[in-house]
């Protein structure tokens, strides 16, 4: 028992340093005091320096999760479902067997019981990665980077049918806001490999995205700006992107660049292995996902009332605090980096409402309490 406890302590220490290193790399080693106006339903961005939100409430290393989970959660272990033969349209001419790795992973990450809870964090990033890789697989034989609408309709139906046959949730299109047009990237003017490679600095793009660092990319991005640059170039057909009326500044221009990013993703998927491409796309999705706290933090009036003088009424304060966080916790699965945002945002709300004591410390609250991971 002593050996087990010692091992757990060492793992917890290593975990604490990994999280602290991630925060340090993003340029935020300390949480300092500053007045910040923040509405409860505002999206709190990790890219904005999280300073000045805790005075005197503060998140210190002592309240980081006391467990040995990695910084980014691994895919949950789902029950195994008996596969069945899917009903296909027969109109999607692609070798699905060659995509078995990415399809199986997506079906697992979007399994029936937990897909709604892990949609933004695990399922949807993986489905979007599948779509990018599928586009590349479909177009590699005919020199294109997208599907026409008829093929997109048939293939989208087949993809969803195959995923469902492997135990994936049938509501993926609704959960992840997906539709057949995602496979067409319709408004992008460049749709074939030859034109793409004449316009884009492909060596620069490959160098930036062939190996995406999961820690550095979210703080000092390399691949993300390379993809945006390539998308902007092809969105104007290679013309000077400045001074073009169809480019960023207008809603139409933003939509075109967004579609063209899908074309860039498709091209990258052709040049990288399925594993490399999937890893890169998941890192990029993770950077976006981890910038916000996805929990709905309603006005915490019961907590404020019970905790204004927490040191003299600790039991009632902690009961109110645990009740409030427990309710929020059940909303959705969040990553540890999202939990930092949520804890910081909630701490700011309490501090502005007049809670002066370190109630996180008094009530033994740490980051895992803001996530379903903390439930027993």
WOMO-V35169 format. One record per backbone hydrogen bond with DSSP energy under -0.5 kcal/mol. CO is the residue of the C=O (numbers start at 1). NH is the residue of the N-H. E is the energy in kcal/mol with one decimal. If there is no record, write none. Layout:
co=CO nh=NH e=E
co=CO nh=NH e=E
//
This chain:
co=1 nh=5 e=-2.4
co=2 nh=6 e=-2.5
co=3 nh=7 e=-2.4
co=4 nh=8 e=-2.2
co=5 nh=9 e=-2.0
co=6 nh=10 e=-2.2
co=7 nh=11 e=-2.5
co=8 nh=12 e=-2.6
co=9 nh=13 e=-2.3
co=10 nh=14 e=-2.4
co=11 nh=15 e=-2.5
co=12 nh=16 e=-2.4
co=13 nh=17 e=-2.0
co=14 nh=18 e=-2.0
co=15 nh=19 e=-2.3
co=16 nh=20 e=-2.5
co=17 nh=21 e=-2.4
co=18 nh=22 e=-2.0
co=19 nh=23 e=-2.2
co=20 nh=24 e=-2.5
co=21 nh=25 e=-2.5
co=22 nh=26 e=-1.2
co=23 nh=28 e=-2.0
co=24 nh=27 e=-1.9
co=30 nh=32 e=-0.7
co=32 nh=52 e=-2.0
co=32 nh=54 e=-0.8
co=36 nh=38 e=-0.6
co=39 nh=42 e=-1.9
co=40 nh=297 e=-0.6
co=42 nh=44 e=-0.7
co=43 nh=45 e=-0.7
co=45 nh=48 e=-0.8
co=49 nh=51 e=-2.5
co=52 nh=34 e=-0.8
co=53 nh=55 e=-0.5
co=58 nh=60 e=-0.7
co=60 nh=63 e=-2.2
co=61 nh=64 e=-1.4
co=63 nh=367 e=-1.2
co=65 nh=67 e=-1.5
co=71 nh=336 e=-0.7
co=76 nh=78 e=-0.8
co=84 nh=86 e=-0.5
co=86 nh=88 e=-0.8
co=91 nh=93 e=-0.8
co=92 nh=94 e=-1.7
co=94 nh=96 e=-1.2
co=95 nh=98 e=-0.9
co=96 nh=99 e=-1.3
co=97 nh=100 e=-1.5
co=99 nh=103 e=-2.4
co=100 nh=104 e=-2.7
co=101 nh=105 e=-2.0
co=102 nh=106 e=-1.9
co=103 nh=107 e=-2.6
co=104 nh=108 e=-2.0
co=105 nh=109 e=-2.5
co=106 nh=110 e=-1.4
co=108 nh=111 e=-1.2
co=110 nh=169 e=-3.0
co=111 nh=115 e=-1.7
co=114 nh=117 e=-0.8
co=114 nh=118 e=-2.1
co=117 nh=333 e=-2.1
co=118 nh=122 e=-3.2
co=118 nh=123 e=-1.8
co=119 nh=124 e=-3.0
co=119 nh=125 e=-0.5
co=122 nh=126 e=-1.5
co=123 nh=127 e=-2.4
co=124 nh=128 e=-2.6
co=125 nh=129 e=-1.7
co=126 nh=130 e=-2.2
co=127 nh=131 e=-2.3
co=128 nh=132 e=-2.0
co=129 nh=133 e=-2.4
co=130 nh=134 e=-2.8
co=131 nh=135 e=-2.4
co=132 nh=136 e=-1.7
co=133 nh=137 e=-2.1
co=134 nh=138 e=-2.6
co=135 nh=139 e=-2.4
co=136 nh=140 e=-1.7
co=139 nh=142 e=-1.1
co=139 nh=143 e=-0.9
co=139 nh=144 e=-1.5
co=143 nh=193 e=-2.5
co=148 nh=152 e=-2.7
co=149 nh=153 e=-2.5
co=150 nh=154 e=-1.9
co=151 nh=155 e=-3.0
co=152 nh=156 e=-2.7
co=153 nh=157 e=-1.7
co=154 nh=158 e=-2.1
co=155 nh=159 e=-2.9
co=156 nh=160 e=-2.2
co=157 nh=161 e=-2.0
co=158 nh=162 e=-2.6
co=159 nh=163 e=-2.5
co=160 nh=164 e=-2.3
co=161 nh=165 e=-1.9
co=162 nh=166 e=-0.8
co=163 nh=166 e=-1.0
co=163 nh=168 e=-2.4
co=164 nh=167 e=-1.7
co=165 nh=84 e=-1.2
co=167 nh=112 e=-1.8
co=169 nh=172 e=-0.9
co=171 nh=175 e=-2.9
co=172 nh=176 e=-2.7
co=173 nh=178 e=-2.1
co=179 nh=182 e=-2.2
co=180 nh=183 e=-2.2
co=181 nh=184 e=-1.4
co=181 nh=185 e=-1.5
co=183 nh=147 e=-2.1
co=185 nh=188 e=-1.6
co=189 nh=191 e=-0.6
co=191 nh=145 e=-3.2
co=191 nh=146 e=-0.6
co=192 nh=196 e=-2.0
co=193 nh=197 e=-2.6
co=194 nh=198 e=-1.0
co=195 nh=199 e=-1.2
co=196 nh=199 e=-0.6
co=196 nh=200 e=-2.6
co=200 nh=202 e=-1.7
co=201 nh=205 e=-1.9
co=202 nh=206 e=-2.6
co=203 nh=207 e=-2.5
co=204 nh=208 e=-1.8
co=205 nh=209 e=-1.6
co=206 nh=210 e=-2.1
co=211 nh=213 e=-0.6
co=213 nh=217 e=-2.1
co=216 nh=219 e=-1.3
co=216 nh=220 e=-3.5
co=222 nh=226 e=-1.1
co=223 nh=227 e=-2.3
co=224 nh=228 e=-2.2
co=225 nh=229 e=-2.5
co=226 nh=230 e=-2.1
co=227 nh=231 e=-2.5
co=228 nh=232 e=-2.5
co=229 nh=233 e=-2.0
co=230 nh=234 e=-2.3
co=231 nh=235 e=-1.9
co=232 nh=236 e=-0.8
co=233 nh=236 e=-0.7
co=233 nh=238 e=-2.6
co=234 nh=237 e=-1.3
co=236 nh=239 e=-1.5
co=241 nh=244 e=-0.6
co=243 nh=245 e=-0.5
co=244 nh=247 e=-1.5
co=247 nh=250 e=-0.8
co=250 nh=249 e=-0.6
co=250 nh=254 e=-2.1
co=251 nh=255 e=-2.2
co=252 nh=256 e=-2.2
co=253 nh=257 e=-2.2
co=254 nh=258 e=-2.2
co=255 nh=259 e=-2.4
co=256 nh=260 e=-2.5
co=257 nh=261 e=-1.8
co=258 nh=262 e=-1.1
co=259 nh=263 e=-1.3
co=260 nh=264 e=-2.2
co=261 nh=265 e=-2.4
co=262 nh=266 e=-2.0
co=263 nh=267 e=-2.3
co=264 nh=268 e=-2.5
co=265 nh=269 e=-2.1
co=266 nh=270 e=-1.1
co=267 nh=270 e=-0.6
co=267 nh=271 e=-1.2
co=268 nh=272 e=-1.7
co=273 nh=277 e=-3.1
co=274 nh=278 e=-2.5
co=275 nh=279 e=-2.2
co=276 nh=280 e=-2.3
co=277 nh=281 e=-2.7
co=278 nh=282 e=-2.3
co=279 nh=283 e=-1.9
co=280 nh=284 e=-2.3
co=281 nh=285 e=-2.3
co=282 nh=286 e=-2.4
co=283 nh=287 e=-2.1
co=284 nh=288 e=-1.4
co=285 nh=289 e=-2.9
co=286 nh=290 e=-2.6
co=288 nh=291 e=-1.1
co=289 nh=292 e=-1.2
co=291 nh=46 e=-1.3
co=292 nh=294 e=-0.7
co=295 nh=297 e=-1.0
co=296 nh=298 e=-1.2
co=299 nh=301 e=-1.1
co=300 nh=304 e=-2.5
co=301 nh=305 e=-2.7
co=302 nh=306 e=-2.0
co=303 nh=307 e=-1.9
co=304 nh=308 e=-0.8
co=307 nh=310 e=-1.3
co=308 nh=356 e=-0.5
co=309 nh=312 e=-1.4
co=309 nh=313 e=-0.7
co=310 nh=313 e=-0.8
co=313 nh=317 e=-2.2
co=314 nh=318 e=-3.0
co=315 nh=319 e=-2.1
co=316 nh=320 e=-2.1
co=317 nh=321 e=-2.7
co=318 nh=322 e=-2.8
co=319 nh=323 e=-2.0
co=320 nh=324 e=-2.3
co=321 nh=325 e=-2.6
co=322 nh=326 e=-2.5
co=323 nh=327 e=-1.6
co=324 nh=328 e=-1.9
co=325 nh=329 e=-2.9
co=326 nh=330 e=-1.0
co=328 nh=331 e=-2.0
co=328 nh=332 e=-0.5
co=335 nh=339 e=-2.2
co=336 nh=340 e=-1.5
co=337 nh=341 e=-1.4
co=338 nh=342 e=-2.6
co=339 nh=343 e=-3.0
co=340 nh=344 e=-2.3
co=341 nh=345 e=-3.1
co=342 nh=346 e=-2.7
co=343 nh=347 e=-2.2
co=344 nh=348 e=-2.0
co=345 nh=349 e=-2.0
co=346 nh=350 e=-2.3
co=347 nh=351 e=-2.5
co=348 nh=352 e=-2.6
co=349 nh=353 e=-1.2
co=350 nh=355 e=-2.5
co=351 nh=354 e=-1.2
co=354 nh=356 e=-0.7
co=357 nh=359 e=-2.0
co=358 nh=362 e=-2.2
co=359 nh=363 e=-2.2
co=360 nh=365 e=-3.0
co=361 nh=364 e=-1.0
co=366 nh=369 e=-1.7
co=367 nh=370 e=-2.0
co=368 nh=371 e=-1.5
co=368 nh=374 e=-0.8
co=371 nh=374 e=-1.9
co=372 nh=375 e=-1.6
//
